Amino acid sequence: MAKKKWSSGASETGVQDKPATLKDLLSPDVVAGLKAQADKMKAEEQARKDAARAEAEAARKAEEKRLENDFGHLLEKSNLDWRKHK
């Protein structure tokens, strides 16, 4: 005997019984305001990171310039094999 296929009504009720999300409950202007605020905060965070990176780069360049004028550092950094410069 062949088995009977039962149709399930659960799939139909699952689509209709979705719980309401916060986005559905809030008005569109409030959602737009929150998105704008989030974008603004992301832009401020990116600007802060860029400023910190630029400051670190400037500090690194200043330290490198200071070390270029330091004879002890240049002596340690140089190759001590002077024979190849004859």
Long-range contacts (C-beta under 8 A, 24 or more apart in sequence): none
